[in-house]
Each structure stands twice: as C-alpha cells, then as structure tokens.
C-alpha cells in the first residue's frame, strides 16, 4: 500500500467517524482489528469497535478537527494528530456529572495497515486528566 493510499484510508476513516457513519468506519478496518484506548485495555474485532463506539456515543458527541496524518515509508504504519471537540451529554462512570459541557483536547492515534489495505491496529493517545479537567468546567 502506498503512503498516499494510507493517508486516504485514514482520511476516510476520520470522515466516517466525524459523520457518525459507523458502517463506513468499520469498512476501513480489518475483521480482527486491535483497538487500544487509554486505561481500557485492548479490544479485538470490528464488533468490539462497534460496541465501543455505541457506548461512547451515549455519553459524548464529538468530532476530530485539525487532522494531520503522517505515514511511514511503504504505508504500513500511520499516525494522526487531531483536536477532539465535542459535548459531554450523559454521565460516564468515573467522570464528572454531565451537563452538556463542551470539551476540546489534543489527541492522537497510531495505526497499522495490513496488506489488504485495511486498518489492523488503532492505538489512541490522549491526556485523561486533561479530559477530566475539561469536563469539570461549568
């Protein structure tokens, strides 16, 4: 896979995520994709990603902005830096009470792309204490 194809794949995945099109996002992922979220361990498979997104969407409405995608030579790895902007609409255990608070945090992901041109690993990175700080503002 070329670097340009990888950048296009990542851009399509983010466009699908931002528009709430879960099926379009899942079509960018391998069947056995590994999803690593800070403090939450590893989930394996498209169905687990679908489940995780459904859970998060009950609490947050968010989109990635200011997306910058970087690819490794050969296109088999990529990284994306972005600003996650949204609102916190329903209380999630371990976080402050929700009341529609807006939030904005810097985030990034690291990706592996398999030989079939699908994302096979997503490792998300963000400062959890920064998210709590943003959600604690009234």
N, CA, C and O atoms as CSV, one atom per row, in Angstrom:
chain,resi,resn,atom,element,x,y,z
A,1,UNK,N,N,0.857,-1.173,0.000
A,1,UNK,CA,C,0.000,0.000,0.000
A,1,UNK,C,C,0.900,1.232,0.000
A,1,UNK,O,O,1.880,1.292,0.743
A,2,UNK,N,N,0.573,2.188,-0.813
A,2,UNK,CA,C,1.389,3.399,-0.881
A,2,UNK,C,C,1.065,4.340,0.283
A,2,UNK,O,O,0.036,4.211,0.945
A,3,UNK,N,N,1.971,5.281,0.508
A,3,UNK,CA,C,1.734,6.276,1.552
A,3,UNK,C,C,0.479,7.095,1.251
A,3,UNK,O,O,-0.292,7.409,2.158
A,4,UNK,N,N,0.275,7.438,-0.017
A,4,UNK,CA,C,-0.913,8.214,-0.404
A,4,UNK,C,C,-2.191,7.414,-0.151
A,4,UNK,O,O,-3.184,7.974,0.313
A,5,UNK,N,N,-2.179,6.122,-0.447
A,5,UNK,CA,C,-3.353,5.278,-0.195
A,5,UNK,C,C,-3.635,5.177,1.308
A,5,UNK,O,O,-4.791,5.181,1.731
A,6,UNK,N,N,-2.580,5.087,2.098
A,6,UNK,CA,C,-2.758,5.030,3.552
A,6,UNK,C,C,-3.343,6.340,4.070
A,6,UNK,O,O,-4.256,6.325,4.895
A,7,UNK,N,N,-2.825,7.475,3.592
A,7,UNK,CA,C,-3.388,8.763,4.022
A,7,UNK,C,C,-4.865,8.856,3.634
A,7,UNK,O,O,-5.676,9.363,4.409
A,8,UNK,N,N,-5.217,8.373,2.445
A,8,UNK,CA,C,-6.617,8.387,2.012
A,8,UNK,C,C,-7.476,7.493,2.904
A,8,UNK,O,O,-8.588,7.871,3.273
A,9,UNK,N,N,-6.972,6.323,3.249
A,9,UNK,CA,C,-7.695,5.404,4.138
A,9,UNK,C,C,-7.965,6.055,5.492
A,9,UNK,O,O,-9.080,5.985,6.008
A,10,UNK,N,N,-6.942,6.688,6.063
A,10,UNK,CA,C,-7.098,7.339,7.364
A,10,UNK,C,C,-8.081,8.506,7.259
A,10,UNK,O,O,-8.913,8.697,8.146
A,11,UNK,N,N,-7.989,9.277,6.191
A,11,UNK,CA,C,-8.923,10.401,5.990
A,11,UNK,C,C,-10.359,9.894,5.856
A,11,UNK,O,O,-11.276,10.502,6.409
A,12,UNK,N,N,-10.572,8.794,5.136
A,12,UNK,CA,C,-11.927,8.218,5.007
A,12,UNK,C,C,-12.443,7.738,6.352
A,12,UNK,O,O,-13.616,7.932,6.671
A,13,UNK,N,N,-11.574,7.109,7.152
A,13,UNK,CA,C,-11.991,6.624,8.470
A,13,UNK,C,C,-12.402,7.791,9.367
A,13,UNK,O,O,-13.412,7.709,10.066
A,14,UNK,N,N,-11.630,8.868,9.351
A,14,UNK,CA,C,-11.981,10.039,10.170
A,14,UNK,C,C,-13.244,10.717,9.656
A,14,UNK,O,O,-14.064,11.167,10.456
A,15,UNK,N,N,-13.418,10.800,8.349
A,15,UNK,CA,C,-14.641,11.398,7.795
A,15,UNK,C,C,-15.861,10.585,8.236
A,15,UNK,O,O,-16.893,11.154,8.594
A,16,UNK,N,N,-15.741,9.267,8.207
A,16,UNK,CA,C,-16.848,8.409,8.643
A,16,UNK,C,C,-17.114,8.592,10.133
A,16,UNK,O,O,-18.268,8.680,10.552
A,17,UNK,N,N,-16.057,8.649,10.929
A,17,UNK,CA,C,-16.207,8.852,12.373
A,17,UNK,C,C,-16.885,10.191,12.653
A,17,UNK,O,O,-17.811,10.264,13.461
A,18,UNK,N,N,-16.431,11.232,11.996
A,18,UNK,CA,C,-16.993,12.562,12.234
A,18,UNK,C,C,-18.449,12.672,11.806
A,18,UNK,O,O,-19.213,13.433,12.400
A,19,UNK,N,N,-18.840,11.923,10.785
A,19,UNK,CA,C,-20.226,11.992,10.318
A,19,UNK,C,C,-21.132,11.006,11.051
A,19,UNK,O,O,-22.343,10.989,10.827
A,20,UNK,N,N,-20.549,10.187,11.925
A,20,UNK,CA,C,-21.349,9.205,12.654
A,20,UNK,C,C,-21.698,7.980,11.835
A,20,UNK,O,O,-22.589,7.221,12.215
A,21,UNK,N,N,-21.013,7.768,10.712
A,21,UNK,CA,C,-21.279,6.629,9.836
A,21,UNK,C,C,-20.420,5.449,10.278
A,21,UNK,O,O,-19.330,5.227,9.751
A,22,UNK,N,N,-20.921,4.701,11.246
A,22,UNK,CA,C,-20.172,3.602,11.842
A,22,UNK,C,C,-19.851,2.534,10.801
A,22,UNK,O,O,-18.743,1.999,10.796
A,23,UNK,N,N,-20.786,2.219,9.930
A,23,UNK,CA,C,-20.539,1.173,8.927
A,23,UNK,C,C,-19.419,1.575,7.972
A,23,UNK,O,O,-18.592,0.742,7.601
A,24,UNK,N,N,-19.388,2.839,7.573
A,24,UNK,CA,C,-18.297,3.309,6.703
A,24,UNK,C,C,-16.964,3.230,7.436
A,24,UNK,O,O,-15.952,2.860,6.842
A,25,UNK,N,N,-16.955,3.572,8.717
A,25,UNK,CA,C,-15.726,3.450,9.502
A,25,UNK,C,C,-15.301,1.997,9.580
A,25,UNK,O,O,-14.133,1.682,9.348
A,26,UNK,N,N,-16.222,1.110,9.901
A,26,UNK,CA,C,-15.885,-0.304,10.040
A,26,UNK,C,C,-15.363,-0.893,8.727
A,26,UNK,O,O,-14.560,-1.825,8.746
A,27,UNK,N,N,-15.810,-0.360,7.592
A,27,UNK,CA,C,-15.328,-0.866,6.297
A,27,UNK,C,C,-13.856,-0.536,6.072
A,27,UNK,O,O,-13.226,-1.107,5.182
A,28,UNK,N,N,-13.303,0.373,6.861
A,28,UNK,CA,C,-11.874,0.723,6.780
A,28,UNK,C,C,-11.023,-0.168,7.676
A,28,UNK,O,O,-9.795,-0.090,7.636
A,29,UNK,N,N,-11.663,-1.020,8.489
A,29,UNK,CA,C,-10.966,-1.820,9.491
A,29,UNK,C,C,-10.929,-3.291,9.114
A,29,UNK,O,O,-11.871,-3.810,8.514
A,30,UNK,N,N,-9.833,-3.965,9.468
A,30,UNK,CA,C,-9.764,-5.408,9.269
A,30,UNK,C,C,-10.725,-6.096,10.237
A,30,UNK,O,O,-11.093,-5.525,11.264
A,31,UNK,N,N,-11.123,-7.302,9.914
A,31,UNK,CA,C,-12.063,-8.052,10.751
A,31,UNK,C,C,-11.521,-8.236,12.172
A,31,UNK,O,O,-12.287,-8.229,13.135
A,32,UNK,N,N,-10.206,-8.398,12.299
A,32,UNK,CA,C,-9.606,-8.639,13.614
A,32,UNK,C,C,-8.811,-7.426,14.114
A,32,UNK,O,O,-7.777,-7.578,14.764
A,33,UNK,N,N,-9.299,-6.242,13.809
A,33,UNK,CA,C,-8.632,-5.006,14.238
A,33,UNK,C,C,-8.432,-4.997,15.745
A,33,UNK,O,O,-9.295,-5.442,16.501
A,34,UNK,N,N,-7.275,-4.482,16.175
A,34,UNK,CA,C,-6.992,-4.317,17.598
A,34,UNK,C,C,-7.198,-2.853,17.953
A,34,UNK,O,O,-6.639,-1.968,17.304
A,35,UNK,N,N,-7.996,-2.596,18.977
A,35,UNK,CA,C,-8.285,-1.241,19.431
A,35,UNK,C,C,-7.761,-1.082,20.852
A,35,UNK,O,O,-8.186,-1.785,21.768
A,36,UNK,N,N,-6.823,-0.139,21.019
A,36,UNK,CA,C,-6.253,0.166,22.328
A,36,UNK,C,C,-6.663,1.576,22.716
A,36,UNK,O,O,-6.304,2.539,22.038
A,37,UNK,N,N,-7.416,1.701,23.808
A,37,UNK,CA,C,-7.816,3.002,24.332
A,37,UNK,C,C,-7.152,3.209,25.681
A,37,UNK,O,O,-6.998,2.251,26.439
A,38,UNK,N,N,-6.755,4.430,25.999
A,38,UNK,CA,C,-6.058,4.680,27.260
A,38,UNK,C,C,-6.836,4.150,28.473
A,38,UNK,O,O,-8.005,4.480,28.672
A,39,UNK,N,N,-6.163,3.328,29.270
A,39,UNK,CA,C,-6.749,2.819,30.504
A,39,UNK,C,C,-7.864,1.804,30.328
A,39,UNK,O,O,-8.531,1.452,31.301
A,40,UNK,N,N,-8.081,1.324,29.105
A,40,UNK,CA,C,-9.207,0.420,28.883
A,40,UNK,C,C,-8.813,-0.917,28.285
A,40,UNK,O,O,-9.683,-1.728,27.972
A,41,UNK,N,N,-7.517,-1.166,28.119
A,41,UNK,CA,C,-7.083,-2.441,27.577
A,41,UNK,C,C,-7.323,-2.546,26.085
A,41,UNK,O,O,-7.655,-1.567,25.416
A,42,UNK,N,N,-7.150,-3.740,25.588
A,42,UNK,CA,C,-7.262,-3.999,24.147
A,42,UNK,C,C,-8.567,-4.711,23.831
A,42,UNK,O,O,-8.959,-5.655,24.518
A,43,UNK,N,N,-9.228,-4.247,22.786
A,43,UNK,CA,C,-10.429,-4.897,22.232
A,43,UNK,C,C,-10.038,-5.430,20.859
A,43,UNK,O,O,-9.301,-4.769,20.127
A,44,UNK,N,N,-10.517,-6.606,20.506
A,44,UNK,CA,C,-10.185,-7.215,19.217
A,44,UNK,C,C,-11.457,-7.418,18.406
A,44,UNK,O,O,-12.420,-8.011,18.890
A,45,UNK,N,N,-11.458,-6.924,17.172
A,45,UNK,CA,C,-12.531,-7.198,16.216
A,45,UNK,C,C,-13.431,-6.010,15.931
A,45,UNK,O,O,-13.604,-5.119,16.763
A,46,UNK,N,N,-14.001,-6.021,14.730
A,46,UNK,CA,C,-14.913,-4.950,14.305
A,46,UNK,C,C,-16.116,-4.831,15.229
A,46,UNK,O,O,-16.558,-3.725,15.541
A,47,UNK,N,N,-16.648,-5.978,15.670
A,47,UNK,CA,C,-17.829,-5.923,16.543
A,47,UNK,C,C,-17.521,-5.229,17.858
A,47,UNK,O,O,-18.374,-4.524,18.397
A,48,UNK,N,N,-16.313,-5.417,18.383
A,48,UNK,CA,C,-15.924,-4.743,19.626
A,48,UNK,C,C,-15.774,-3.237,19.394
A,48,UNK,O,O,-16.109,-2.440,20.269
A,49,UNK,N,N,-15.271,-2.845,18.216
A,49,UNK,CA,C,-15.179,-1.421,17.883
A,49,UNK,C,C,-16.578,-0.827,17.786
A,49,UNK,O,O,-16.833,0.256,18.313
A,50,UNK,N,N,-17.486,-1.532,17.114
A,50,UNK,CA,C,-18.876,-1.068,17.009
A,50,UNK,C,C,-19.473,-0.885,18.397
A,50,UNK,O,O,-20.115,0.130,18.666
A,51,UNK,N,N,-19.270,-1.851,19.275
A,51,UNK,CA,C,-19.797,-1.804,20.641
A,51,UNK,C,C,-19.198,-0.620,21.397
A,51,UNK,O,O,-19.919,0.109,22.077
A,52,UNK,N,N,-17.872,-0.423,21.281
A,52,UNK,CA,C,-17.199,0.675,21.986
A,52,UNK,C,C,-17.719,2.022,21.498
A,52,UNK,O,O,-17.982,2.911,22.308
A,53,UNK,N,N,-17.870,2.183,20.193
A,53,UNK,CA,C,-18.382,3.449,19.646
A,53,UNK,C,C,-19.813,3.721,20.095
A,53,UNK,O,O,-20.165,4.860,20.402
A,54,UNK,N,N,-20.629,2.685,20.134
A,54,UNK,CA,C,-22.013,2.860,20.593
A,54,UNK,C,C,-22.029,3.323,22.043
A,54,UNK,O,O,-22.811,4.200,22.410
A,55,UNK,N,N,-21.167,2.736,22.867
A,55,UNK,CA,C,-21.098,3.147,24.266
A,55,UNK,C,C,-20.654,4.587,24.420
A,55,UNK,O,O,-21.243,5.346,25.190
A,56,UNK,N,N,-19.625,4.962,23.696
A,56,UNK,CA,C,-19.129,6.338,23.787
A,56,UNK,C,C,-20.147,7.349,23.260
A,56,UNK,O,O,-20.265,8.452,23.794
A,57,UNK,N,N,-20.877,6.974,22.221
A,57,UNK,CA,C,-21.836,7.925,21.630
A,57,UNK,C,C,-23.008,8.218,22.563
A,57,UNK,O,O,-23.695,9.225,22.390
A,58,UNK,N,N,-23.245,7.353,23.547
A,58,UNK,CA,C,-24.294,7.631,24.533
A,58,UNK,C,C,-23.889,8.760,25.471
A,58,UNK,O,O,-24.745,9.421,26.058
A,59,UNK,N,N,-22.587,8.980,25.614
A,59,UNK,CA,C,-22.081,9.965,26.564
A,59,UNK,C,C,-21.521,11.227,25.907
A,59,UNK,O,O,-21.600,12.319,26.470
A,60,UNK,N,N,-20.959,11.065,24.719
A,60,UNK,CA,C,-20.268,12.170,24.058
A,60,UNK,C,C,-20.769,12.361,22.631
A,60,UNK,O,O,-21.126,11.400,21.950
A,61,UNK,N,N,-20.789,13.597,22.197
A,61,UNK,CA,C,-20.937,13.922,20.779
A,61,UNK,C,C,-19.647,14.658,20.441
A,61,UNK,O,O,-19.389,15.742,20.964
A,62,UNK,N,N,-18.839,14.066,19.564
A,62,UNK,CA,C,-17.522,14.646,19.313
A,62,UNK,C,C,-17.108,14.440,17.869
A,62,UNK,O,O,-17.635,13.579,17.165
A,63,UNK,N,N,-16.162,15.244,17.452
A,63,UNK,CA,C,-15.584,15.137,16.113
A,63,UNK,C,C,-14.114,15.522,16.186
A,63,UNK,O,O,-13.700,16.304,17.042
A,64,UNK,N,N,-13.348,14.968,15.288
A,64,UNK,CA,C,-11.924,15.292,15.192
A,64,UNK,C,C,-11.752,16.454,14.223
A,64,UNK,O,O,-12.311,16.451,13.127
A,65,UNK,N,N,-10.975,17.444,14.637
A,65,UNK,CA,C,-10.689,18.613,13.804
A,65,UNK,C,C,-9.178,18.781,13.722
A,65,UNK,O,O,-8.432,18.161,14.480
A,66,UNK,N,N,-8.742,19.612,12.808
A,66,UNK,CA,C,-7.317,19.918,12.657
A,66,UNK,C,C,-6.490,18.650,12.452
A,66,UNK,O,O,-5.415,18.501,13.034
A,67,UNK,N,N,-6.992,17.750,11.631
A,67,UNK,CA,C,-6.360,16.450,11.412
A,67,UNK,C,C,-5.055,16.588,10.636
A,67,UNK,O,O,-5.006,17.228,9.586
A,68,UNK,N,N,-4.001,15.979,11.167
A,68,UNK,CA,C,-2.715,15.879,10.474
A,68,UNK,C,C,-2.338,14.399,10.435
A,68,UNK,O,O,-2.207,13.770,11.486
A,69,UNK,N,N,-2.162,13.839,9.247
A,69,UNK,CA,C,-1.852,12.421,9.074
A,69,UNK,C,C,-0.419,12.276,8.586
A,69,UNK,O,O,0.000,12.945,7.641
A,70,UNK,N,N,0.319,11.402,9.238
A,70,UNK,CA,C,1.694,11.104,8.847
A,70,UNK,C,C,1.795,9.615,8.546
A,70,UNK,O,O,1.193,8.798,9.242
A,71,UNK,N,N,2.550,9.259,7.515
A,71,UNK,CA,C,2.698,7.853,7.154
A,71,UNK,C,C,4.170,7.462,7.140
A,71,UNK,O,O,5.049,8.281,6.869
A,72,UNK,N,N,4.413,6.202,7.438
A,72,UNK,CA,C,5.757,5.651,7.358
A,72,UNK,C,C,6.028,5.252,5.908
A,72,UNK,O,O,5.090,4.990,5.155
A,73,UNK,N,N,7.281,5.204,5.518
A,73,UNK,CA,C,7.594,4.727,4.173
A,73,UNK,C,C,6.970,3.357,3.941
A,73,UNK,O,O,7.055,2.479,4.800
A,74,UNK,N,N,6.358,3.180,2.808
A,74,UNK,CA,C,5.685,1.927,2.495
A,74,UNK,C,C,4.221,1.905,2.871
A,74,UNK,O,O,3.481,1.036,2.409
A,75,UNK,N,N,3.781,2.843,3.701
A,75,UNK,CA,C,2.361,2.988,4.012
A,75,UNK,C,C,1.769,1.996,4.986
A,75,UNK,O,O,0.553,1.990,5.177
A,76,UNK,N,N,2.582,1.149,5.615
A,76,UNK,CA,C,2.012,0.145,6.518
A,76,UNK,C,C,1.790,0.650,7.937
A,76,UNK,O,O,1.210,-0.052,8.766
A,77,UNK,N,N,2.246,1.859,8.215
A,77,UNK,CA,C,2.005,2.476,9.522
A,77,UNK,C,C,1.647,3.936,9.294
A,77,UNK,O,O,2.081,4.564,8.329
A,78,UNK,N,N,0.843,4.455,10.211
A,78,UNK,CA,C,0.454,5.863,10.128
A,78,UNK,C,C,0.197,6.386,11.525
A,78,UNK,O,O,-0.010,5.624,12.470
A,79,UNK,N,N,0.216,7.689,11.631
A,79,UNK,CA,C,-0.139,8.368,12.872
A,79,UNK,C,C,-0.990,9.565,12.495
A,79,UNK,O,O,-0.812,10.157,11.431
A,80,UNK,N,N,-1.904,9.914,13.364
A,80,UNK,CA,C,-2.749,11.089,13.132
A,80,UNK,C,C,-2.835,11.883,14.424
A,80,UNK,O,O,-3.049,11.334,15.505
A,81,UNK,N,N,-2.664,13.180,14.284
A,81,UNK,CA,C,-2.831,14.094,15.400
A,81,UNK,C,C,-4.055,14.942,15.095
A,81,UNK,O,O,-4.281,15.325,13.947
A,82,UNK,N,N,-4.846,15.235,16.123
A,82,UNK,CA,C,-6.070,15.990,15.902
A,82,UNK,C,C,-6.540,16.623,17.204
A,82,UNK,O,O,-6.026,16.321,18.281
A,83,UNK,N,N,-7.510,17.491,17.085
A,83,UNK,CA,C,-8.181,18.070,18.239
A,83,UNK,C,C,-9.556,17.429,18.320
A,83,UNK,O,O,-10.328,17.488,17.362
A,84,UNK,N,N,-9.863,16.826,19.443
A,84,UNK,CA,C,-11.184,16.238,19.654
A,84,UNK,C,C,-12.053,17.293,20.319
A,84,UNK,O,O,-11.771,17.741,21.430
A,85,UNK,N,N,-13.106,17.678,19.627
A,85,UNK,CA,C,-14.030,18.707,20.122
A,85,UNK,C,C,-15.420,18.110,20.223
A,85,UNK,O,O,-15.847,17.352,19.352
A,86,UNK,N,N,-16.121,18.456,21.290
A,86,UNK,CA,C,-17.462,17.936,21.412
A,86,UNK,C,C,-18.171,18.401,22.663
A,86,UNK,O,O,-17.788,19.382,23.300
A,87,UNK,N,N,-19.235,17.654,23.000
A,87,UNK,CA,C,-20.004,17.915,24.212
A,87,UNK,C,C,-20.186,16.607,24.978
A,87,UNK,O,O,-20.236,15.517,24.409
A,88,UNK,N,N,-20.281,16.771,26.288
A,88,UNK,CA,C,-20.446,15.658,27.217
A,88,UNK,C,C,-21.903,15.677,27.662
A,88,UNK,O,O,-22.315,16.564,28.409
A,89,UNK,N,N,-22.685,14.695,27.204
A,89,UNK,CA,C,-24.143,14.767,27.354
A,89,UNK,C,C,-24.762,13.813,28.360
A,89,UNK,O,O,-25.886,14.045,28.806
A,90,UNK,N,N,-24.068,12.756,28.729
A,90,UNK,CA,C,-24.608,11.796,29.700
A,90,UNK,C,C,-23.442,11.308,30.557
A,90,UNK,O,O,-22.379,10.964,30.040
A,91,UNK,N,N,-23.652,11.282,31.861
A,91,UNK,CA,C,-22.578,10.958,32.794
A,91,UNK,C,C,-22.031,9.553,32.549
A,91,UNK,O,O,-22.777,8.585,32.398
A,92,UNK,N,N,-20.717,9.482,32.517
A,92,UNK,CA,C,-19.996,8.222,32.375
A,92,UNK,C,C,-19.299,7.944,33.702
A,92,UNK,O,O,-18.656,8.828,34.268
A,93,UNK,N,N,-19.427,6.723,34.193
A,93,UNK,CA,C,-18.813,6.351,35.476
A,93,UNK,C,C,-17.345,6.738,35.492
A,93,UNK,O,O,-16.607,6.479,34.541
A,94,UNK,N,N,-16.933,7.366,36.595
A,94,UNK,CA,C,-15.550,7.778,36.751
A,94,UNK,C,C,-15.252,9.176,36.246
A,94,UNK,O,O,-14.147,9.683,36.437
A,95,UNK,N,N,-16.228,9.804,35.601
A,95,UNK,CA,C,-16.064,11.169,35.106
A,95,UNK,C,C,-17.034,12.091,35.838
A,95,UNK,O,O,-17.984,11.620,36.462
A,96,UNK,N,N,-16.802,13.399,35.768
A,96,UNK,CA,C,-17.719,14.347,36.413
A,96,UNK,C,C,-19.139,14.210,35.851
A,96,UNK,O,O,-19.325,13.638,34.778
A,97,UNK,N,N,-20.133,14.728,36.564
A,97,UNK,CA,C,-21.504,14.712,36.052
A,97,UNK,C,C,-21.599,15.466,34.719
A,97,UNK,O,O,-20.974,16.508,34.522
A,98,UNK,N,N,-22.393,14.907,33.827
A,98,UNK,CA,C,-22.563,15.515,32.500
A,98,UNK,C,C,-23.665,16.557,32.531
A,98,UNK,O,O,-24.669,16.410,33.228
A,99,UNK,N,N,-23.456,17.602,31.766
A,99,UNK,CA,C,-24.460,18.648,31.635
A,99,UNK,C,C,-24.314,19.398,30.320
A,99,UNK,O,O,-24.603,20.591,30.233
A,100,UNK,N,N,-23.862,18.683,29.302
A,100,UNK,CA,C,-23.677,19.324,28.009
A,100,UNK,C,C,-22.412,20.167,27.913
A,100,UNK,O,O,-22.312,21.052,27.064
A,101,UNK,N,N,-21.434,19.886,28.799
A,101,UNK,CA,C,-20.204,20.666,28.784
A,101,UNK,C,C,-19.460,20.483,27.462
A,101,UNK,O,O,-19.315,19.361,26.976
A,102,UNK,N,N,-18.995,21.578,26.889
A,102,UNK,CA,C,-18.124,21.454,25.722
A,102,UNK,C,C,-16.723,21.038,26.179
A,102,UNK,O,O,-16.299,21.361,27.289
A,103,UNK,N,N,-16.024,20.330,25.321
A,103,UNK,CA,C,-14.635,19.980,25.631
A,103,UNK,C,C,-13.810,20.051,24.356
A,103,UNK,O,O,-14.320,20.002,23.236
A,104,UNK,N,N,-12.532,20.167,24.581
A,104,UNK,CA,C,-11.574,20.249,23.477
A,104,UNK,C,C,-10.247,19.732,24.017
A,104,UNK,O,O,-9.669,20.326,24.927
A,105,UNK,N,N,-9.760,18.612,23.450
A,105,UNK,CA,C,-8.481,18.058,23.890
A,105,UNK,C,C,-7.650,17.626,22.680
A,105,UNK,O,O,-8.185,17.243,21.640
A,106,UNK,N,N,-6.358,17.697,22.844
A,106,UNK,CA,C,-5.443,17.182,21.828
A,106,UNK,C,C,-5.418,15.666,21.939
A,106,UNK,O,O,-5.442,15.117,23.041
A,107,UNK,N,N,-5.369,14.995,20.803
A,107,UNK,CA,C,-5.346,13.535,20.793
A,107,UNK,C,C,-4.536,13.045,19.599
A,107,UNK,O,O,-4.203,13.806,18.691
A,108,UNK,N,N,-4.238,11.777,19.629
A,108,UNK,CA,C,-3.526,11.166,18.516
A,108,UNK,C,C,-3.831,9.686,18.450
A,108,UNK,O,O,-4.294,9.086,19.421
A,109,UNK,N,N,-3.567,9.111,17.305
A,109,UNK,CA,C,-3.693,7.665,17.151
A,109,UNK,C,C,-2.507,7.160,16.339
A,109,UNK,O,O,-1.942,7.868,15.506
A,110,UNK,N,N,-2.157,5.921,16.613
A,110,UNK,CA,C,-1.158,5.213,15.832
A,110,UNK,C,C,-1.876,4.052,15.168
A,110,UNK,O,O,-2.717,3.399,15.786
A,111,UNK,N,N,-1.544,3.793,13.908
A,111,UNK,CA,C,-2.261,2.798,13.119
A,111,UNK,C,C,-1.309,1.847,12.418
A,111,UNK,O,O,-0.231,2.244,11.976
A,112,UNK,N,N,-1.711,0.598,12.319
A,112,UNK,CA,C,-1.076,-0.368,11.424
A,112,UNK,C,C,-2.067,-0.613,10.301
A,112,UNK,O,O,-3.277,-0.635,10.525
A,113,UNK,N,N,-1.556,-0.797,9.099
A,113,UNK,CA,C,-2.384,-1.099,7.940
A,113,UNK,C,C,-1.913,-2.436,7.380
A,113,UNK,O,O,-0.721,-2.628,7.142
A,114,UNK,N,N,-2.848,-3.356,7.169
A,114,UNK,CA,C,-2.456,-4.677,6.683
A,114,UNK,C,C,-2.273,-4.680,5.164
A,114,UNK,O,O,-2.517,-3.676,4.497
A,115,UNK,N,N,-1.846,-5.808,4.638
A,115,UNK,CA,C,-1.575,-5.926,3.203
A,115,UNK,C,C,-2.835,-5.780,2.351
A,115,UNK,O,O,-2.746,-5.497,1.156
A,116,UNK,N,N,-4.002,-5.971,2.957
A,116,UNK,CA,C,-5.268,-5.814,2.234
A,116,UNK,C,C,-5.739,-4.371,2.193
A,116,UNK,O,O,-6.799,-4.080,1.638
A,117,UNK,N,N,-4.956,-3.455,2.782
A,117,UNK,CA,C,-5.324,-2.044,2.764
A,117,UNK,C,C,-6.369,-1.667,3.796
A,117,UNK,O,O,-7.122,-0.712,3.606
A,118,UNK,N,N,-6.418,-2.418,4.890
A,118,UNK,CA,C,-7.347,-2.120,5.973
A,118,UNK,C,C,-6.571,-1.846,7.251
A,118,UNK,O,O,-5.462,-2.349,7.432
A,119,UNK,N,N,-7.147,-1.058,8.125
A,119,UNK,CA,C,-6.507,-0.727,9.403
A,119,UNK,C,C,-6.617,-1.943,10.319
A,119,UNK,O,O,-7.710,-2.450,10.569
A,120,UNK,N,N,-5.462,-2.404,10.818
A,120,UNK,CA,C,-5.451,-3.598,11.663
A,120,UNK,C,C,-5.132,-3.300,13.129
A,120,UNK,O,O,-5.297,-4.167,13.987
A,121,UNK,N,N,-4.677,-2.077,13.420
A,121,UNK,CA,C,-4.446,-1.681,14.811
A,121,UNK,C,C,-4.692,-0.192,14.943
A,121,UNK,O,O,-4.269,0.606,14.106
A,122,UNK,N,N,-5.395,0.171,16.029
A,122,UNK,CA,C,-5.627,1.571,16.389
A,122,UNK,C,C,-5.220,1.720,17.853
A,122,UNK,O,O,-5.787,1.069,18.731
A,123,UNK,N,N,-4.247,2.569,18.107
A,123,UNK,CA,C,-3.853,2.872,19.472
A,123,UNK,C,C,-4.086,4.361,19.685
A,123,UNK,O,O,-3.410,5.197,19.085
A,124,UNK,N,N,-5.040,4.683,20.538
A,124,UNK,CA,C,-5.404,6.081,20.794
A,124,UNK,C,C,-4.599,6.624,21.970
A,124,UNK,O,O,-4.306,5.905,22.926
A,125,UNK,N,N,-4.252,7.894,21.883
A,125,UNK,CA,C,-3.495,8.569,22.940
A,125,UNK,C,C,-4.125,9.925,23.227
A,125,UNK,O,O,-4.369,10.718,22.318
A,126,UNK,N,N,-4.384,10.174,24.503
A,126,UNK,CA,C,-4.820,11.492,24.955
A,126,UNK,C,C,-4.567,11.569,26.446
A,126,UNK,O,O,-4.396,10.550,27.115
A,127,UNK,N,N,-4.545,12.776,26.953
A,127,UNK,CA,C,-4.303,13.008,28.371
A,127,UNK,C,C,-5.640,12.923,29.105
A,127,UNK,O,O,-6.456,13.842,29.036
A,128,UNK,N,N,-5.856,11.810,29.808
A,128,UNK,CA,C,-7.126,11.599,30.507
A,128,UNK,C,C,-7.376,12.677,31.556
A,128,UNK,O,O,-8.522,13.077,31.763
A,129,UNK,N,N,-6.329,13.153,32.218
A,129,UNK,CA,C,-6.521,14.200,33.222
A,129,UNK,C,C,-6.971,15.503,32.564
A,129,UNK,O,O,-7.717,16.276,33.166
A,130,UNK,N,N,-6.526,15.748,31.344
A,130,UNK,CA,C,-6.970,16.936,30.609
A,130,UNK,C,C,-8.455,16.813,30.261
A,130,UNK,O,O,-9.194,17.794,30.334
A,131,UNK,N,N,-8.887,15.617,29.884
A,131,UNK,CA,C,-10.307,15.415,29.592
A,131,UNK,C,C,-11.138,15.659,30.849
A,131,UNK,O,O,-12.156,16.348,30.786
A,132,UNK,N,N,-10.724,15.112,31.981
A,132,UNK,CA,C,-11.465,15.336,33.230
A,132,UNK,C,C,-11.501,16.812,33.562
A,132,UNK,O,O,-12.538,17.321,33.988
A,133,UNK,N,N,-10.395,17.509,33.377
A,133,UNK,CA,C,-10.349,18.946,33.637
A,133,UNK,C,C,-11.346,19.694,32.743
A,133,UNK,O,O,-12.062,20.580,33.209
A,134,UNK,N,N,-11.385,19.336,31.481
A,134,UNK,CA,C,-12.326,19.984,30.550
A,134,UNK,C,C,-13.782,19.704,30.961
A,134,UNK,O,O,-14.628,20.595,30.898
A,135,UNK,N,N,-14.062,18.483,31.373
A,135,UNK,CA,C,-15.428,18.113,31.745
A,135,UNK,C,C,-15.848,18.677,33.091
A,135,UNK,O,O,-17.039,18.736,33.396
A,136,UNK,N,N,-14.883,19.089,33.897
A,136,UNK,CA,C,-15.176,19.656,35.215
A,136,UNK,C,C,-15.521,21.136,35.144
A,136,UNK,O,O,-16.000,21.709,36.123
A,137,UNK,N,N,-15.284,21.758,34.001
A,137,UNK,CA,C,-15.614,23.181,33.858
A,137,UNK,C,C,-17.125,23.348,33.776
A,137,UNK,O,O,-17.820,22.525,33.180
A,138,UNK,N,N,-17.622,24.411,34.375
A,138,UNK,CA,C,-19.078,24.623,34.302
A,138,UNK,C,C,-19.416,25.756,33.385
A,138,UNK,O,O,-20.592,26.074,33.205
